[in-house]
Every structure is written in C-alpha cells, then in structure tokens.
C-alpha cells in the first residue's frame, strides 16, 4: 500500500516554512528589543519608531518574497 506523502515532507516546502519562521522570529526579536530599549532610555518616540520599522520589515519581506516568484 502506498502511504500518502504530506506536502510538508517536501524539502522545498520545509525550507520555505523554516525561512518564514526565521523572518518572523527576527522581526519579533527586533520589536521586543526595541521596546525594552525604549523603556530603558525613556523615549516613547523610539518605541513607535521600532514598531513602525518592525511592521515595515514584515511587509517588505512578505511582499518581496511573493514578487520574487
């Protein structure tokens, strides 16, 4: 009997999932480090700048990844 192969078992799909996870984790890391740094410095505009940069990076990578195809 043939066992159905899940699409997730495909090496290309697994590489794409891993790449997406790394991008999202790095954006979250930058966001939280910036948030903690802004609390230590005491500047609220820095927090908004970091939040804006994190959202911009997410959109840039998300849209850029689909444009590359």
C-alpha positions in Angstrom: 0.0 0.0 0.0 1.2 3.5 -0.8 1.3 5.9 2.1 0.2 9.4 1.1 3.1 11.8 1.4 2.3 15.0 3.1 3.2 18.2 1.3 5.1 19.3 4.4 7.5 16.5 3.9 8.7 18.1 0.7 12.2 19.6 1.3 11.4 22.8 -0.6 8.2 23.4 1.4 10.1 22.7 4.7 12.8 25.2 3.6 10.1 27.8 2.9 8.5 27.2 6.3 11.8 27.4 8.1 12.7 30.7 6.2 9.3 32.2 7.1 9.7 31.2 10.8 13.2 32.8 10.9 11.9 36.1 9.4 9.0 36.3 11.8 11.2 35.4 14.8 13.8 38.1 13.8 11.1 40.7 13.4 9.6 39.8 16.8 13.1 39.9 18.4 13.8 43.4 16.9 10.4 44.6 18.1 10.9 43.4 21.7 14.5 44.6 22.0 13.5 48.0 20.7 10.6 48.1 23.2 12.8 47.2 26.1 15.4 49.7 25.0 12.9 52.5 24.7 11.7 51.7 28.2 15.3 51.9 29.5 16.0 55.1 27.6 12.6 56.6 28.5 11.8 57.9 25.0 8.4 56.9 23.8 9.1 58.0 20.2 11.7 55.3 20.0 9.1 52.7 20.7 6.9 54.0 17.9 9.9 54.1 15.6 10.8 50.5 16.4 7.2 49.4 16.0 6.9 51.1 12.6 10.2 49.6 11.5 9.1 46.1 12.5 5.8 46.4 10.6 7.7 47.8 7.6 10.2 45.0 7.6 7.3 42.4 7.9 5.6 44.0 4.9 8.8 44.3 2.9 9.8 40.7 3.4 6.3 39.4 2.9 5.6 41.3 -0.3 9.1 41.0 -1.6 9.0 37.2 -1.2 6.0 37.0 -3.4 7.4 39.4 -6.0 10.5 37.3 -6.4 8.4 34.4 -7.9 
